[in-house]
Each structure stands twice: as structure tokens, then as C-alpha cells.
């Protein structure tokens, strides 16, 4: 489990294809930056841009993870060299500064607009329609591993795509811009989305209850 509070910005320093042909994944060599690896052991979990990955190698400054082809197909930003948001798995002795995050990417969003508004920045994202029921005003969502609060939700039929999309807006304060990779986003970029864990279970309970009432 994670909190969605980014501990450090690291960098994918190397991408090496794993054996197995086109269906194989990759091994990522990640420079941990300011993230201390002193308490990290092989087999531990670290969230990379919001995706939970297992440490398979480590040095004092770098660690490696293997990313399957399935994970590469379902995420963004894990297949090339560049900066990434990092967070070590949550312990019971830490503050829950964001919200409960599993590190399982639920879908890819597309940045619709990203611009300065006063002293902050407005990030507008088009989410897959199947995630719309989990997005709520003042609810929580994870974008590239960052726990954020939804400011506005607009369910719409966008003529630019063949199916309806859910467009939601987030306000980013200067600290978030400074401490994460979100500052690099541009319109058209894909982002990893994880919906709120509690919303996921509430939706499941309601659907089972509804099915049982038929």
C-alpha cells in the first residue's frame, strides 16, 4: 500500500528488454535520486509513476524492477528514459498524508489542458468512461502516483473520440509542481490513473446488492 505522497523524483536511467521476444517486458534501471534505499530490500515494493513494482536488484543509489508486457500495455511512462515519481510502500508507523493507494493502475487518462491559474495550475484530464462512476467532486484520485483532489467532474460525449469520456479537473499547488513530475505534462500526454480504493469497494457492494434484488 502507498499514500500517493511522492517521496522523490527519480529517473529511469536504463531500459533493457527481457528475454522472450515481443511478448517480453523490460528491466528498468532507476536512479532513486533523493529516495534513500538504505531500508529497501530485494522483493520490496516501490511505486513508479503510480505503478507498484518489485525491487529485483539494488545498489546504494539505484534499483531495478522487471515490468511485464501486460503492465507496459496498461501504463504510461515506464518504457523509456525519463523522470518518474517514486514512493516506497507504506508502513504502519507513517502518516497517511494522501489516501490509501494500492499502486494498481486502473486506466490511462489523457491530458486535455494544463495551464497556470493564478498562483496554481489547473490540470484537466479525460478519463476512460468506465472510470467515471469512481470520480467525484472533492474525491481522491491518483495521477502518475500523486494523490490529488478532484475539483470538477464533467461527463460528456466528446466528438473527438468515438465513446463518451469523463473529463475532470484538478488544482495543483506550487509545491506539487516542484516535488513531482507533473510539471512536465502537456496536452495529449497519457497519465496513469488509480481510482479511490474505498469507491471501488462501495461500487462492488452496491452492484452485488442490486443483482441480488432482481
N, C-alpha and C positions, 0 to 999 in steps of 0.2 A: 504494500500500500504506500501511497505518496500523498502529498498535500497540495501539489500544484504551485508551491513556492520555489522558484528556481534558485538553486544554491550557487550555481556558477555557469558561466558561458564557456563551453569547451569548443573543441574543433575536431571534426573528422579529418585526420591527417593522412589516412590511407584507406583505400578500398580494394580488397583482394577477393576475386571470385573464388568460391569454394568448389571443390571437385564435384562433378555431377552434371556438367553440361548446362544447357539453357534453363533447366528447372532448378538449378542450384542457387543458393543465396550468396551472400558475401560476408567476409570478415572485415569489420571496421576497426581501425586503429585510431583511438580517440585521445587527443591531448586534453587532459582533465582541467587545464587552466588553474583557477583558484580552488577547485574542488579537491580537498585532501583525500588521498587514497590510503592513509595510514590504517584506517579501520575497515578497509574493504578487503574481503577475502574472495577467492575463486568460488563462483557459484552465487555470489551476492547479486542483488538486482539494482540496476540504476536506470532511471527513466531518461531516455534520449529523445528530445523533442516530443515528450509525452508518451513514448512507447517503452514499455518495460522490457529491458534486455538483461541477459545474464553475463556476468564477467567470466571470461574464459582464460584470459591472460592479464597480467598487470606488472607494471614497474612502479617506480616512485612517482612518476608523472603521467603515465599513460595506462590505458586499459583497452582490452579488445573484447568485442562481442561478435557472435555469429547471428546474422539476420537471415531468416529463411526467405525463399522466393515469395511465399504467401504473405509474409509481413511486408516485404518490399512492395507487393501489389496493393496493399491496403494502407500504406502510409506515404508521407511525403518527406523529403529531406534526409533520407537515410541511405542514399545510393551514390552520393558524390561528396567531394571535399568541401567543407564549409563549416561555419559556426553552428553550434547546437546548444539548446538548453539542457542542463544536467541537474538531476536531483537524485540523491541516494534514498533508498527505501526508508520509510518512516519507522521510528522506534516508539515504544510506549512512553518514553521519557521526554518526548519532544512536544512542543506546542503545535496545535493544529491550526496554523495560520491561514491556510486556504480552505479547502474542503477535502473530504475523503475521495481520493483518486486511485483508480486501480491500475492505471498505466496501459489499459487496453483501448486502442483507437477504435472508435465506433464508425467513423466515416471521414471522408475528405470534404472540407469546405473550400470555397473559392473566394478570395478577397475581391469584393465588389468596389469598395472605396476605402482609402486610408488617407486622412488629411488632418492637419492641425485645426483645432477649435479652441480658441483662447489659449490657456496655458497647457491644455491637454491635447490628446489626439483621438479622433473617432475612427474606430475600425468597424467596417461593415462587411459582413460575411454572408455568402449564400451557402446554406447547409442543405444536404440531401433531404428530400421530402420526408423520408422515413424517420428522421430525427426531430421533425417539427414538434411532435407531441411532448418531447422532453425539454423543450426550450421555453422558458417562462420569464416574464418581466421580474427583474431582481433575483432571478435564479442563477445558479452556478453553471459554468461550462469551462472546459479546458481547451485552450488553443495552443498547439505546439508545446504542451507541457506546462502552460501557465494557467493558474486558477483565476478566472475572471467573472465579473458580474454582468449579466445581460441587462442592457438599458432599454431595449425596444425589440419587439418581435413583429414581423410583418409576413404573414402567409400570403403568397402571391403567385400568380401564373405569369412567369417571365417569358415573353415572346422569344427570347434569345435561346431558350432551351426547350426541348420537347415535352418536359414534365414540369409540374409546379415545383417551386422551391420555397424554402423558408429563409427569409432574409432577416438577420438580427444584427444589432448594433452594440458595441462595447466602447467604453471610455477608458483610455489608457493615461495614467498619470505619468509625470516625468520620470519617477523612479522606475516604473515598469519598463519604460522605453530604454532607460540607461542599463538596467540589470538583466535584460533578456534580448533575444534575437528578434523580437517582434518589430523592432525599429527598421529592420531591413525589408519588411513586407511591402509589396507593391500590388496594385490591381492586377488580377489574373493569377496570382500565386495560389498554389494549393496549401492548405494547412490541415494538420491533424486535429480532429475533434473528438473529445470524450464527453459524453453527457453525464449529468449528475447521477451518482450511484443510487441515491435514495429514490430519485424519479424513476429509475429503471425498475426497482422493485415494486414501487407503487403501481406502475403501469402493468406489471406482470400480475399483481394481486387483483387488480380491477378487471383485467381481461379474463382471468380464471373464474372470478366471481360472476362475470357476465355470461360466460359459457355455461356455468353450472345452473344459471337461472333459466336457461332455454328449455 
